[in-house]
Amino acid sequence: MIPLAASPSYTLPFVGPGTYLIFGIVLLPIYLMIAAWFLGEPRDYKKGLLGVVYLAGLTTVLWGGLYVATVVIELVYF
């Protein structure tokens, strides 16, 4: 049973049922794609690593942009 955020036994601030859903099920195709880059044929580790760097960079830019937008909204409206 997954504890709810409102329950007294819940201790982790950012881990809830949605976190398991997103990282476990929704991102499964991404995990398989990255595994295929390194385990599939033909293997090209340099291009596989380049793909991982691109994905990490894109994720960082998206999360960073969302953080900046959140800060701006907070400053303007609150």
N, CA, C and O atoms as a Tripos MOL2 file, in Angstrom:
@<TRIPOS>MOLECULE
protein
  312   311    78     0     0
PROTEIN
NO_CHARGES

@<TRIPOS>ATOM
      1 N           0.8400   -1.1800    0.0000 N.3       1 MET1
      2 CA          0.0000    0.0000    0.0000 C.3       1 MET1
      3 C           0.8870    1.2460    0.0000 C.2       1 MET1
      4 O           1.8200    1.3430    0.7970 O.2       1 MET1
      5 N           0.6010    2.1890   -0.8830 N.am      2 ILE2
      6 CA          1.3720    3.4290   -0.9790 C.3       2 ILE2
      7 C           0.7770    4.4440   -0.0070 C.2       2 ILE2
      8 O          -0.4250    4.7060   -0.0650 O.2       2 ILE2
      9 N           1.5920    5.0300    0.8940 N.am      3 PRO3
     10 CA          1.0530    6.0080    1.8510 C.3       3 PRO3
     11 C           0.6750    7.3060    1.1540 C.2       3 PRO3
     12 O           1.3630    7.7530    0.2360 O.2       3 PRO3
     13 N          -0.4070    7.8960    1.5900 N.am      4 LEU4
     14 CA         -0.8360    9.1770    1.0530 C.3       4 LEU4
     15 C          -0.0870   10.3040    1.7500 C.2       4 LEU4
     16 O           0.3750   10.1490    2.8800 O.2       4 LEU4
     17 N           0.0300   11.4440    1.0660 N.am      5 ALA5
     18 CA          0.7760   12.5770    1.6140 C.3       5 ALA5
     19 C           0.1470   13.0950    2.9000 C.2       5 ALA5
     20 O           0.8460   13.6770    3.7300 O.2       5 ALA5
     21 N          -1.1340   12.9000    3.0840 N.am      6 ALA6
     22 CA         -1.8060   13.4090    4.2750 C.3       6 ALA6
     23 C          -1.6990   12.4540    5.4630 C.2       6 ALA6
     24 O          -2.0730   12.8140    6.5790 O.2       6 ALA6
     25 N          -1.1940   11.2490    5.2360 N.am      7 SER7
     26 CA         -1.1330   10.2920    6.3300 C.3       7 SER7
     27 C           0.0520   10.5940    7.2510 C.2       7 SER7
     28 O           1.0580   11.1350    6.7940 O.2       7 SER7
     29 N          -0.0480   10.2570    8.5270 N.am      8 PRO8
     30 CA          1.0360   10.5450    9.4660 C.3       8 PRO8
     31 C           2.3230    9.7790    9.1770 C.2       8 PRO8
     32 O           3.4030   10.2350    9.5540 O.2       8 PRO8
     33 N           2.2320    8.6300    8.5210 N.am      9 SER9
     34 CA          3.4310    7.8440    8.2500 C.3       9 SER9
     35 C           4.1900    8.3430    7.0190 C.2       9 SER9
     36 O           5.2590    7.8230    6.6990 O.2       9 SER9
     37 N           3.6550    9.3290    6.3390 N.am     10 TYR10
     38 CA          4.2840    9.8740    5.1340 C.3      10 TYR10
     39 C           5.4340   10.7790    5.5410 C.2      10 TYR10
     40 O           5.2190   11.7550    6.2590 O.2      10 TYR10
     41 N           6.6560   10.4770    5.0980 N.am     11 THR11
     42 CA          7.8190   11.2530    5.5260 C.3      11 THR11
     43 C           8.5610   11.9340    4.3900 C.2      11 THR11
     44 O           9.2390   12.9330    4.6310 O.2      11 THR11
     45 N           8.4630   11.4420    3.1700 N.am     12 LEU12
     46 CA          9.2030   12.0350    2.0600 C.3      12 LEU12
     47 C           8.4030   13.1860    1.4540 C.2      12 LEU12
     48 O           7.2380   13.0000    1.1010 O.2      12 LEU12
     49 N           9.0030   14.3750    1.3250 N.am     13 PRO13
     50 CA          8.2240   15.5410    0.8910 C.3      13 PRO13
     51 C           7.8200   15.5260   -0.5760 C.2      13 PRO13
     52 O           6.7780   16.0890   -0.9150 O.2      13 PRO13
     53 N           8.5970   14.9080   -1.4620 N.am     14 PHE14
     54 CA          8.2940   15.0000   -2.8850 C.3      14 PHE14
     55 C           7.9040   13.6670   -3.5120 C.2      14 PHE14
     56 O           7.6810   13.5960   -4.7200 O.2      14 PHE14
     57 N           7.8200   12.6230   -2.7160 N.am     15 VAL15
     58 CA          7.5020   11.3090   -3.2710 C.3      15 VAL15
     59 C           6.0790   10.9400   -2.8910 C.2      15 VAL15
     60 O           5.7530   10.8010   -1.7120 O.2      15 VAL15
     61 N           5.2580   10.7880   -3.8800 N.am     16 GLY16
     62 CA          3.8860   10.3720   -3.6660 C.3      16 GLY16
     63 C           3.5010    9.3940   -4.7540 C.2      16 GLY16
     64 O           4.3560    8.9730   -5.5330 O.2      16 GLY16
     65 N           2.2460    9.0280   -4.8240 N.am     17 PRO17
     66 CA          1.8070    8.0710   -5.8440 C.3      17 PRO17
     67 C           2.0820    8.5650   -7.2650 C.2      17 PRO17
     68 O           2.3990    7.7660   -8.1450 O.2      17 PRO17
     69 N           1.9650    9.8620   -7.4930 N.am     18 GLY18
     70 CA          2.2250   10.4110   -8.8210 C.3      18 GLY18
     71 C           3.6740   10.2670   -9.2420 C.2      18 GLY18
     72 O           3.9630   10.0920  -10.4260 O.2      18 GLY18
     73 N           4.5890   10.3410   -8.2820 N.am     19 THR19
     74 CA          6.0060   10.1900   -8.5840 C.3      19 THR19
     75 C           6.2950    8.7900   -9.1000 C.2      19 THR19
     76 O           7.0200    8.6220  -10.0810 O.2      19 THR19
     77 N           5.7270    7.7850   -8.4400 N.am     20 TYR20
     78 CA          5.9110    6.4130   -8.9000 C.3      20 TYR20
     79 C           5.2920    6.2180  -10.2740 C.2      20 TYR20
     80 O           5.8540    5.5030  -11.1030 O.2      20 TYR20
     81 N           4.1630    6.8300  -10.5280 N.am     21 LEU21
     82 CA          3.4980    6.7120  -11.8220 C.3      21 LEU21
     83 C           4.3530    7.3270  -12.9230 C.2      21 LEU21
     84 O           4.5500    6.7110  -13.9700 O.2      21 LEU21
     85 N           4.8620    8.5350  -12.6970 N.am     22 ILE22
     86 CA          5.6350    9.2200  -13.7270 C.3      22 ILE22
     87 C           6.9620    8.5180  -13.9860 C.2      22 ILE22
     88 O           7.2800    8.1990  -15.1320 O.2      22 ILE22
     89 N           7.7420    8.2730  -12.9300 N.am     23 PHE23
     90 CA          9.0720    7.7030  -13.1300 C.3      23 PHE23
     91 C           9.0400    6.2060  -13.4140 C.2      23 PHE23
     92 O           9.9900    5.6720  -13.9870 O.2      23 PHE23
     93 N           7.9830    5.5290  -13.0290 N.am     24 GLY24
     94 CA          7.9240    4.0950  -13.2430 C.3      24 GLY24
     95 C           7.2280    3.6780  -14.5110 C.2      24 GLY24
     96 O           7.6500    2.7130  -15.1490 O.2      24 GLY24
     97 N           6.1730    4.3700  -14.9030 N.am     25 ILE25
     98 CA          5.3710    3.9340  -16.0440 C.3      25 ILE25
     99 C           5.4870    4.8840  -17.2290 C.2      25 ILE25
    100 O           5.7300    4.4430  -18.3530 O.2      25 ILE25
    101 N           5.3190    6.1700  -16.9940 N.am     26 VAL26
    102 CA          5.3120    7.1300  -18.0960 C.3      26 VAL26
    103 C           6.6860    7.2260  -18.7530 C.2      26 VAL26
    104 O           6.7750    7.3530  -19.9740 O.2      26 VAL26
    105 N           7.7530    7.1680  -17.9680 N.am     27 LEU27
    106 CA          9.1000    7.2820  -18.5240 C.3      27 LEU27
    107 C           9.7040    5.9500  -18.9540 C.2      27 LEU27
    108 O          10.8630    5.9150  -19.3670 O.2      27 LEU27
    109 N           8.9580    4.8610  -18.8710 N.am     28 LEU28
    110 CA          9.4650    3.5520  -19.2770 C.3      28 LEU28
    111 C           9.9580    3.5290  -20.7270 C.2      28 LEU28
    112 O          11.0070    2.9380  -20.9810 O.2      28 LEU28
    113 N           9.2540    4.1420  -21.6960 N.am     29 PRO29
    114 CA          9.7900    4.1600  -23.0660 C.3      29 PRO29
    115 C          11.1410    4.8740  -23.1670 C.2      29 PRO29
    116 O          11.9840    4.4840  -23.9750 O.2      29 PRO29
    117 N          11.3510    5.9010  -22.3680 N.am     30 ILE30
    118 CA         12.6360    6.6000  -22.3800 C.3      30 ILE30
    119 C          13.7300    5.6760  -21.8440 C.2      30 ILE30
    120 O          14.8240    5.6100  -22.4040 O.2      30 ILE30
    121 N          13.4290    4.9660  -20.7600 N.am     31 TYR31
    122 CA         14.4090    4.0220  -20.2080 C.3      31 TYR31
    123 C          14.7630    2.9570  -21.2390 C.2      31 TYR31
    124 O          15.9370    2.6220  -21.3980 O.2      31 TYR31
    125 N          13.7750    2.4270  -21.9340 N.am     32 LEU32
    126 CA         14.0200    1.4010  -22.9500 C.3      32 LEU32
    127 C          14.8370    1.9590  -24.1160 C.2      32 LEU32
    128 O          15.7040    1.2730  -24.6560 O.2      32 LEU32
    129 N          14.5570    3.2050  -24.5020 N.am     33 MET33
    130 CA         15.2990    3.8230  -25.5890 C.3      33 MET33
    131 C          16.7760    3.9720  -25.2270 C.2      33 MET33
    132 O          17.6510    3.6690  -26.0380 O.2      33 MET33
    133 N          17.0490    4.4390  -24.0100 N.am     34 ILE34
    134 CA         18.4340    4.6090  -23.5720 C.3      34 ILE34
    135 C          19.1330    3.2540  -23.4740 C.2      34 ILE34
    136 O          20.2940    3.1300  -23.8620 O.2      34 ILE34
    137 N          18.4470    2.2490  -22.9670 N.am     35 ALA35
    138 CA         19.0340    0.9100  -22.8920 C.3      35 ALA35
    139 C          19.3340    0.3800  -24.2910 C.2      35 ALA35
    140 O          20.3610   -0.2670  -24.4960 O.2      35 ALA35
    141 N          18.4570    0.6450  -25.2510 N.am     36 ALA36
    142 CA         18.6740    0.1750  -26.6190 C.3      36 ALA36
    143 C          19.8790    0.8520  -27.2510 C.2      36 ALA36
    144 O          20.5670    0.2370  -28.0650 O.2      36 ALA36
    145 N          20.1510    2.1000  -26.8980 N.am     37 TRP37
    146 CA         21.3180    2.7880  -27.4460 C.3      37 TRP37
    147 C          22.6080    2.0630  -27.0760 C.2      37 TRP37
    148 O          23.5440    2.0110  -27.8740 O.2      37 TRP37
    149 N          22.6560    1.5070  -25.8750 N.am     38 PHE38
    150 CA         23.8870    0.8880  -25.4030 C.3      38 PHE38
    151 C          23.9050   -0.6360  -25.5370 C.2      38 PHE38
    152 O          24.9780   -1.2380  -25.5640 O.2      38 PHE38
    153 N          22.7370   -1.2620  -25.6210 N.am     39 LEU39
    154 CA         22.6770   -2.7190  -25.6760 C.3      39 LEU39
    155 C          22.3320   -3.2690  -27.0550 C.2      39 LEU39
    156 O          22.5580   -4.4460  -27.3350 O.2      39 LEU39
    157 N          21.7780   -2.4050  -27.9210 N.am     40 GLY40
    158 CA         21.3450   -2.8700  -29.2340 C.3      40 GLY40
    159 C          22.4850   -2.9440  -30.2330 C.2      40 GLY40
    160 O          23.6220   -2.5760  -29.9350 O.2      40 GLY40
    161 N          22.1620   -3.4230  -31.4130 N.am     41 GLU41
    162 CA         23.1440   -3.4970  -32.5070 C.3      41 GLU41
    163 C          22.7140   -2.5330  -33.5970 C.2      41 GLU41
    164 O          21.5090   -2.4240  -33.8250 O.2      41 GLU41
    165 N          23.5780   -1.8380  -34.2750 N.am     42 PRO42
    166 CA         25.0090   -1.7030  -34.0090 C.3      42 PRO42
    167 C          25.2400   -0.7840  -32.8060 C.2      42 PRO42
    168 O          24.4950    0.1710  -32.5860 O.2      42 PRO42
    169 N          26.2630   -1.0850  -32.0500 N.am     43 ARG43
    170 CA         26.5630   -0.3130  -30.8470 C.3      43 ARG43
    171 C          27.5120    0.8190  -31.1820 C.2      43 ARG43
    172 O          28.5560    0.6170  -31.8030 O.2      43 ARG43
    173 N          27.1350    2.0040  -30.7640 N.am     44 ASP44
    174 CA         28.0090    3.1670  -30.9140 C.3      44 ASP44
    175 C          27.9160    3.9480  -29.6040 C.2      44 ASP44
    176 O          27.0150    4.7660  -29.4190 O.2      44 ASP44
    177 N          28.8530    3.6850  -28.7060 N.am     45 TYR45
    178 CA         28.7990    4.2660  -27.3720 C.3      45 TYR45
    179 C          28.9360    5.7840  -27.4090 C.2      45 TYR45
    180 O          28.3570    6.4770  -26.5730 O.2      45 TYR45
    181 N          29.6870    6.3040  -28.3590 N.am     46 LYS46
    182 CA         29.8680    7.7540  -28.4470 C.3      46 LYS46
    183 C          28.5330    8.4470  -28.7700 C.2      46 LYS46
    184 O          28.1840    9.4550  -28.1550 O.2      46 LYS46
    185 N          27.8090    7.9020  -29.7250 N.am     47 LYS47
    186 CA         26.5120    8.4850  -30.0770 C.3      47 LYS47
    187 C          25.4770    8.2370  -28.9770 C.2      47 LYS47
    188 O          24.6120    9.0790  -28.7400 O.2      47 LYS47
    189 N          25.5620    7.0960  -28.3130 N.am     48 GLY48
    190 CA         24.6580    6.8200  -27.1970 C.3      48 GLY48
    191 C          24.8670    7.8130  -26.0650 C.2      48 GLY48
    192 O          23.9060    8.3230  -25.4900 O.2      48 GLY48
    193 N          26.1280    8.0840  -25.7500 N.am     49 LEU49
    194 CA         26.4320    9.0590  -24.7070 C.3      49 LEU49
    195 C          25.9940   10.4570  -25.1200 C.2      49 LEU49
    196 O          25.5090   11.2270  -24.2910 O.2      49 LEU49
    197 N          26.1600   10.7870  -26.3960 N.am     50 LEU50
    198 CA         25.7020   12.0790  -26.8960 C.3      50 LEU50
    199 C          24.1850   12.2070  -26.7380 C.2      50 LEU50
    200 O          23.6880   13.2720  -26.3690 O.2      50 LEU50
    201 N          23.4530   11.1330  -27.0130 N.am     51 GLY51
    202 CA         22.0070   11.1450  -26.8270 C.3      51 GLY51
    203 C          21.6190   11.3450  -25.3750 C.2      51 GLY51
    204 O          20.6820   12.0850  -25.0750 O.2      51 GLY51
    205 N          22.3370   10.6870  -24.4680 N.am     52 VAL52
    206 CA         22.0570   10.8520  -23.0380 C.3      52 VAL52
    207 C          22.3270   12.2910  -22.6080 C.2      52 VAL52
    208 O          21.5640   12.8610  -21.8290 O.2      52 VAL52
    209 N          23.4030   12.8720  -23.1100 N.am     53 VAL53
    210 CA         23.7250   14.2760  -22.7750 C.3      53 VAL53
    211 C          22.6440   15.2110  -23.3180 C.2      53 VAL53
    212 O          22.2370   16.1510  -22.6360 O.2      53 VAL53
    213 N          22.1780   14.9560  -24.5400 N.am     54 TYR54
    214 CA         21.0850   15.7670  -25.0900 C.3      54 TYR54
    215 C          19.8200   15.6670  -24.2380 C.2      54 TYR54
    216 O          19.1800   16.6770  -23.9460 O.2      54 TYR54
    217 N          19.4640   14.4450  -23.8420 N.am     55 LEU55
    218 CA         18.2710   14.2770  -23.0090 C.3      55 LEU55
    219 C          18.4240   14.9750  -21.6600 C.2      55 LEU55
    220 O          17.4900   15.6180  -21.1810 O.2      55 LEU55
    221 N          19.5960   14.8470  -21.0540 N.am     56 ALA56
    222 CA         19.8380   15.5150  -19.7680 C.3      56 ALA56
    223 C          19.8000   17.0300  -19.9290 C.2      56 ALA56
    224 O          19.2450   17.7340  -19.0860 O.2      56 ALA56
    225 N          20.3870   17.5270  -21.0050 N.am     57 GLY57
    226 CA         20.3660   18.9720  -21.2540 C.3      57 GLY57
    227 C          18.9670   19.4880  -21.5000 C.2      57 GLY57
    228 O          18.5860   20.5320  -20.9700 O.2      57 GLY57
    229 N          18.2000   18.7700  -22.2960 N.am     58 LEU58
    230 CA         16.8210   19.1800  -22.5700 C.3      58 LEU58
    231 C          15.9900   19.1750  -21.2920 C.2      58 LEU58
    232 O          15.2090   20.0960  -21.0520 O.2      58 LEU58
    233 N          16.1540   18.1550  -20.4870 N.am     59 THR59
    234 CA         15.4320   18.0710  -19.2160 C.3      59 THR59
    235 C          15.8210   19.2260  -18.2940 C.2      59 THR59
    236 O          14.9600   19.8310  -17.6560 O.2      59 THR59
    237 N          17.1100   19.5270  -18.2260 N.am     60 THR60
    238 CA         17.5790   20.6320  -17.3810 C.3      60 THR60
    239 C          17.0080   21.9630  -17.8470 C.2      60 THR60
    240 O          16.5680   22.7740  -17.0320 O.2      60 THR60
    241 N          17.0140   22.1860  -19.1490 N.am     61 VAL61
    242 CA         16.4780   23.4460  -19.6880 C.3      61 VAL61
    243 C          14.9790   23.5650  -19.4070 C.2      61 VAL61
    244 O          14.5010   24.6340  -19.0280 O.2      61 VAL61
    245 N          14.2420   22.4760  -19.5900 N.am     62 LEU62
    246 CA         12.7990   22.5210  -19.3430 C.3      62 LEU62
    247 C          12.4880   22.7620  -17.8660 C.2      62 LEU62
    248 O          11.6590   23.6100  -17.5390 O.2      62 LEU62
    249 N          13.1510   22.0180  -16.9700 N.am     63 TRP63
    250 CA         12.9040   22.1890  -15.5390 C.3      63 TRP63
    251 C          13.3830   23.5550  -15.0610 C.2      63 TRP63
    252 O          12.7290   24.1910  -14.2340 O.2      63 TRP63
    253 N          14.5220   24.0070  -15.5800 N.am     64 GLY64
    254 CA         15.0240   25.3330  -15.2130 C.3      64 GLY64
    255 C          14.0870   26.4370  -15.6700 C.2      64 GLY64
    256 O          13.8310   27.3890  -14.9330 O.2      64 GLY64
    257 N          13.5740   26.3090  -16.8920 N.am     65 GLY65
    258 CA         12.6110   27.2910  -17.3960 C.3      65 GLY65
    259 C          11.3250   27.3100  -16.5890 C.2      65 GLY65
    260 O          10.7690   28.3750  -16.3240 O.2      65 GLY65
    261 N          10.8540   26.1410  -16.2010 N.am     66 LEU66
    262 CA          9.6500   26.0840  -15.3660 C.3      66 LEU66
    263 C           9.9030   26.6980  -13.9910 C.2      66 LEU66
    264 O           9.0280   27.3600  -13.4330 O.2      66 LEU66
    265 N          11.0950   26.4790  -13.4500 N.am     67 TYR67
    266 CA         11.4320   27.0820  -12.1500 C.3      67 TYR67
    267 C          11.4600   28.6070  -12.2520 C.2      67 TYR67
    268 O          10.9100   29.2980  -11.3950 O.2      67 TYR67
    269 N          12.0990   29.1280  -13.2960 N.am     68 VAL68
    270 CA         12.1650   30.5820  -13.4820 C.3      68 VAL68
    271 C          10.7650   31.1530  -13.6770 C.2      68 VAL68
    272 O          10.4360   32.1970  -13.1140 O.2      68 VAL68
    273 N           9.9440   30.4780  -14.4660 N.am     69 ALA69
    274 CA          8.5720   30.9510  -14.6730 C.3      69 ALA69
    275 C           7.7900   30.9520  -13.3600 C.2      69 ALA69
    276 O           7.0050   31.8660  -13.1080 O.2      69 ALA69
    277 N           7.9970   29.9400  -12.5280 N.am     70 THR70
    278 CA          7.3220   29.8790  -11.2320 C.3      70 THR70
    279 C           7.7610   31.0250  -10.3290 C.2      70 THR70
    280 O           6.9320   31.6280   -9.6470 O.2      70 THR70
    281 N           9.0450   31.3280  -10.3200 N.am     71 VAL71
    282 CA          9.5520   32.4350   -9.4960 C.3      71 VAL71
    283 C           8.9900   33.7580   -9.9860 C.2      71 VAL71
    284 O           8.5960   34.5990   -9.1780 O.2      71 VAL71
    285 N           8.9490   33.9540  -11.2940 N.am     72 VAL72
    286 CA          8.4120   35.1990  -11.8550 C.3      72 VAL72
    287 C           6.9350   35.3390  -11.5150 C.2      72 VAL72
    288 O           6.4910   36.4200  -11.1300 O.2      72 VAL72
    289 N           6.1790   34.2750  -11.6500 N.am     73 ILE73
    290 CA          4.7430   34.3270  -11.3200 C.3      73 ILE73
    291 C           4.5540   34.6520   -9.8420 C.2      73 ILE73
    292 O           3.6820   35.4420   -9.4800 O.2      73 ILE73
    293 N           5.3760   34.0400   -8.9920 N.am     74 GLU74
    294 CA          5.2720   34.3230   -7.5560 C.3      74 GLU74
    295 C           5.5810   35.7790   -7.2670 C.2      74 GLU74
    296 O           4.8830   36.4030   -6.4680 O.2      74 GLU74
    297 N           6.5990   36.3330   -7.8900 N.am     75 LEU75
    298 CA          6.9660   37.7260   -7.6380 C.3      75 LEU75
    299 C           5.9080   38.6920   -8.1710 C.2      75 LEU75
    300 O           5.6090   39.7010   -7.5330 O.2      75 LEU75
    301 N           5.3490   38.3890   -9.3220 N.am     76 VAL76
    302 CA          4.3740   39.2960   -9.9340 C.3      76 VAL76
    303 C           3.0170   39.2310   -9.2490 C.2      76 VAL76
    304 O           2.3950   40.2700   -9.0240 O.2      76 VAL76
    305 N           2.5490   38.0500   -8.9190 N.am     77 TYR77
    306 CA          1.1760   37.9050   -8.4310 C.3      77 TYR77
    307 C           1.0440   37.7270   -6.9210 C.2      77 TYR77
    308 O          -0.0550   37.8700   -6.3850 O.2      77 TYR77
    309 N           2.1360   37.4180   -6.2220 N.am     78 PHE78
    310 CA          2.0050   37.2000   -4.7870 C.3      78 PHE78
    311 C           2.9260   38.1300   -4.0930 C.2      78 PHE78
    312 O           2.9920   38.1300   -2.8640 O.2      78 PHE78
@<TRIPOS>BOND
     1     1     2 1
     2     2     3 1
     3     3     4 2
     4     3     5 am
     5     5     6 1
     6     6     7 1
     7     7     8 2
     8     7     9 am
     9     9    10 1
    10    10    11 1
    11    11    12 2
    12    11    13 am
    13    13    14 1
    14    14    15 1
    15    15    16 2
    16    15    17 am
    17    17    18 1
    18    18    19 1
    19    19    20 2
    20    19    21 am
    21    21    22 1
    22    22    23 1
    23    23    24 2
    24    23    25 am
    25    25    26 1
    26    26    27 1
    27    27    28 2
    28    27    29 am
    29    29    30 1
    30    30    31 1
    31    31    32 2
    32    31    33 am
    33    33    34 1
    34    34    35 1
    35    35    36 2
    36    35    37 am
    37    37    38 1
    38    38    39 1
    39    39    40 2
    40    39    41 am
    41    41    42 1
    42    42    43 1
    43    43    44 2
    44    43    45 am
    45    45    46 1
    46    46    47 1
    47    47    48 2
    48    47    49 am
    49    49    50 1
    50    50    51 1
    51    51    52 2
    52    51    53 am
    53    53    54 1
    54    54    55 1
    55    55    56 2
    56    55    57 am
    57    57    58 1
    58    58    59 1
    59    59    60 2
    60    59    61 am
    61    61    62 1
    62    62    63 1
    63    63    64 2
    64    63    65 am
    65    65    66 1
    66    66    67 1
    67    67    68 2
    68    67    69 am
    69    69    70 1
    70    70    71 1
    71    71    72 2
    72    71    73 am
    73    73    74 1
    74    74    75 1
    75    75    76 2
    76    75    77 am
    77    77    78 1
    78    78    79 1
    79    79    80 2
    80    79    81 am
    81    81    82 1
    82    82    83 1
    83    83    84 2
    84    83    85 am
    85    85    86 1
    86    86    87 1
    87    87    88 2
    88    87    89 am
    89    89    90 1
    90    90    91 1
    91    91    92 2
    92    91    93 am
    93    93    94 1
    94    94    95 1
    95    95    96 2
    96    95    97 am
    97    97    98 1
    98    98    99 1
    99    99   100 2
   100    99   101 am
   101   101   102 1
   102   102   103 1
   103   103   104 2
   104   103   105 am
   105   105   106 1
   106   106   107 1
   107   107   108 2
   108   107   109 am
   109   109   110 1
   110   110   111 1
   111   111   112 2
   112   111   113 am
   113   113   114 1
   114   114   115 1
   115   115   116 2
   116   115   117 am
   117   117   118 1
   118   118   119 1
   119   119   120 2
   120   119   121 am
   121   121   122 1
   122   122   123 1
   123   123   124 2
   124   123   125 am
   125   125   126 1
   126   126   127 1
   127   127   128 2
   128   127   129 am
   129   129   130 1
   130   130   131 1
   131   131   132 2
   132   131   133 am
   133   133   134 1
   134   134   135 1
   135   135   136 2
   136   135   137 am
   137   137   138 1
   138   138   139 1
   139   139   140 2
   140   139   141 am
   141   141   142 1
   142   142   143 1
   143   143   144 2
   144   143   145 am
   145   145   146 1
   146   146   147 1
   147   147   148 2
   148   147   149 am
   149   149   150 1
   150   150   151 1
   151   151   152 2
   152   151   153 am
   153   153   154 1
   154   154   155 1
   155   155   156 2
   156   155   157 am
   157   157   158 1
   158   158   159 1
   159   159   160 2
   160   159   161 am
   161   161   162 1
   162   162   163 1
   163   163   164 2
   164   163   165 am
   165   165   166 1
   166   166   167 1
   167   167   168 2
   168   167   169 am
   169   169   170 1
   170   170   171 1
   171   171   172 2
   172   171   173 am
   173   173   174 1
   174   174   175 1
   175   175   176 2
   176   175   177 am
   177   177   178 1
   178   178   179 1
   179   179   180 2
   180   179   181 am
   181   181   182 1
   182   182   183 1
   183   183   184 2
   184   183   185 am
   185   185   186 1
   186   186   187 1
   187   187   188 2
   188   187   189 am
   189   189   190 1
   190   190   191 1
   191   191   192 2
   192   191   193 am
   193   193   194 1
   194   194   195 1
   195   195   196 2
   196   195   197 am
   197   197   198 1
   198   198   199 1
   199   199   200 2
   200   199   201 am
   201   201   202 1
   202   202   203 1
   203   203   204 2
   204   203   205 am
   205   205   206 1
   206   206   207 1
   207   207   208 2
   208   207   209 am
   209   209   210 1
   210   210   211 1
   211   211   212 2
   212   211   213 am
   213   213   214 1
   214   214   215 1
   215   215   216 2
   216   215   217 am
   217   217   218 1
   218   218   219 1
   219   219   220 2
   220   219   221 am
   221   221   222 1
   222   222   223 1
   223   223   224 2
   224   223   225 am
   225   225   226 1
   226   226   227 1
   227   227   228 2
   228   227   229 am
   229   229   230 1
   230   230   231 1
   231   231   232 2
   232   231   233 am
   233   233   234 1
   234   234   235 1
   235   235   236 2
   236   235   237 am
   237   237   238 1
   238   238   239 1
   239   239   240 2
   240   239   241 am
   241   241   242 1
   242   242   243 1
   243   243   244 2
   244   243   245 am
   245   245   246 1
   246   246   247 1
   247   247   248 2
   248   247   249 am
   249   249   250 1
   250   250   251 1
   251   251   252 2
   252   251   253 am
   253   253   254 1
   254   254   255 1
   255   255   256 2
   256   255   257 am
   257   257   258 1
   258   258   259 1
   259   259   260 2
   260   259   261 am
   261   261   262 1
   262   262   263 1
   263   263   264 2
   264   263   265 am
   265   265   266 1
   266   266   267 1
   267   267   268 2
   268   267   269 am
   269   269   270 1
   270   270   271 1
   271   271   272 2
   272   271   273 am
   273   273   274 1
   274   274   275 1
   275   275   276 2
   276   275   277 am
   277   277   278 1
   278   278   279 1
   279   279   280 2
   280   279   281 am
   281   281   282 1
   282   282   283 1
   283   283   284 2
   284   283   285 am
   285   285   286 1
   286   286   287 1
   287   287   288 2
   288   287   289 am
   289   289   290 1
   290   290   291 1
   291   291   292 2
   292   291   293 am
   293   293   294 1
   294   294   295 1
   295   295   296 2
   296   295   297 am
   297   297   298 1
   298   298   299 1
   299   299   300 2
   300   299   301 am
   301   301   302 1
   302   302   303 1
   303   303   304 2
   304   303   305 am
   305   305   306 1
   306   306   307 1
   307   307   308 2
   308   307   309 am
   309   309   310 1
   310   310   311 1
   311   311   312 2
@<TRIPOS>SUBSTRUCTURE
     1 MET1         2 RESIDUE 1 A MET
     2 ILE2         6 RESIDUE 1 A ILE
     3 PRO3        10 RESIDUE 1 A PRO
     4 LEU4        14 RESIDUE 1 A LEU
     5 ALA5        18 RESIDUE 1 A ALA
     6 ALA6        22 RESIDUE 1 A ALA
     7 SER7        26 RESIDUE 1 A SER
     8 PRO8        30 RESIDUE 1 A PRO
     9 SER9        34 RESIDUE 1 A SER
    10 TYR10       38 RESIDUE 1 A TYR
    11 THR11       42 RESIDUE 1 A THR
    12 LEU12       46 RESIDUE 1 A LEU
    13 PRO13       50 RESIDUE 1 A PRO
    14 PHE14       54 RESIDUE 1 A PHE
    15 VAL15       58 RESIDUE 1 A VAL
    16 GLY16       62 RESIDUE 1 A GLY
    17 PRO17       66 RESIDUE 1 A PRO
    18 GLY18       70 RESIDUE 1 A GLY
    19 THR19       74 RESIDUE 1 A THR
    20 TYR20       78 RESIDUE 1 A TYR
    21 LEU21       82 RESIDUE 1 A LEU
    22 ILE22       86 RESIDUE 1 A ILE
    23 PHE23       90 RESIDUE 1 A PHE
    24 GLY24       94 RESIDUE 1 A GLY
    25 ILE25       98 RESIDUE 1 A ILE
    26 VAL26      102 RESIDUE 1 A VAL
    27 LEU27      106 RESIDUE 1 A LEU
    28 LEU28      110 RESIDUE 1 A LEU
    29 PRO29      114 RESIDUE 1 A PRO
    30 ILE30      118 RESIDUE 1 A ILE
    31 TYR31      122 RESIDUE 1 A TYR
    32 LEU32      126 RESIDUE 1 A LEU
    33 MET33      130 RESIDUE 1 A MET
    34 ILE34      134 RESIDUE 1 A ILE
    35 ALA35      138 RESIDUE 1 A ALA
    36 ALA36      142 RESIDUE 1 A ALA
    37 TRP37      146 RESIDUE 1 A TRP
    38 PHE38      150 RESIDUE 1 A PHE
    39 LEU39      154 RESIDUE 1 A LEU
    40 GLY40      158 RESIDUE 1 A GLY
    41 GLU41      162 RESIDUE 1 A GLU
    42 PRO42      166 RESIDUE 1 A PRO
    43 ARG43      170 RESIDUE 1 A ARG
    44 ASP44      174 RESIDUE 1 A ASP
    45 TYR45      178 RESIDUE 1 A TYR
    46 LYS46      182 RESIDUE 1 A LYS
    47 LYS47      186 RESIDUE 1 A LYS
    48 GLY48      190 RESIDUE 1 A GLY
    49 LEU49      194 RESIDUE 1 A LEU
    50 LEU50      198 RESIDUE 1 A LEU
    51 GLY51      202 RESIDUE 1 A GLY
    52 VAL52      206 RESIDUE 1 A VAL
    53 VAL53      210 RESIDUE 1 A VAL
    54 TYR54      214 RESIDUE 1 A TYR
    55 LEU55      218 RESIDUE 1 A LEU
    56 ALA56      222 RESIDUE 1 A ALA
    57 GLY57      226 RESIDUE 1 A GLY
    58 LEU58      230 RESIDUE 1 A LEU
    59 THR59      234 RESIDUE 1 A THR
    60 THR60      238 RESIDUE 1 A THR
    61 VAL61      242 RESIDUE 1 A VAL
    62 LEU62      246 RESIDUE 1 A LEU
    63 TRP63      250 RESIDUE 1 A TRP
    64 GLY64      254 RESIDUE 1 A GLY
    65 GLY65      258 RESIDUE 1 A GLY
    66 LEU66      262 RESIDUE 1 A LEU
    67 TYR67      266 RESIDUE 1 A TYR
    68 VAL68      270 RESIDUE 1 A VAL
    69 ALA69      274 RESIDUE 1 A ALA
    70 THR70      278 RESIDUE 1 A THR
    71 VAL71      282 RESIDUE 1 A VAL
    72 VAL72      286 RESIDUE 1 A VAL
    73 ILE73      290 RESIDUE 1 A ILE
    74 GLU74      294 RESIDUE 1 A GLU
    75 LEU75      298 RESIDUE 1 A LEU
    76 VAL76      302 RESIDUE 1 A VAL
    77 TYR77      306 RESIDUE 1 A TYR
    78 PHE78      310 RESIDUE 1 A PHE
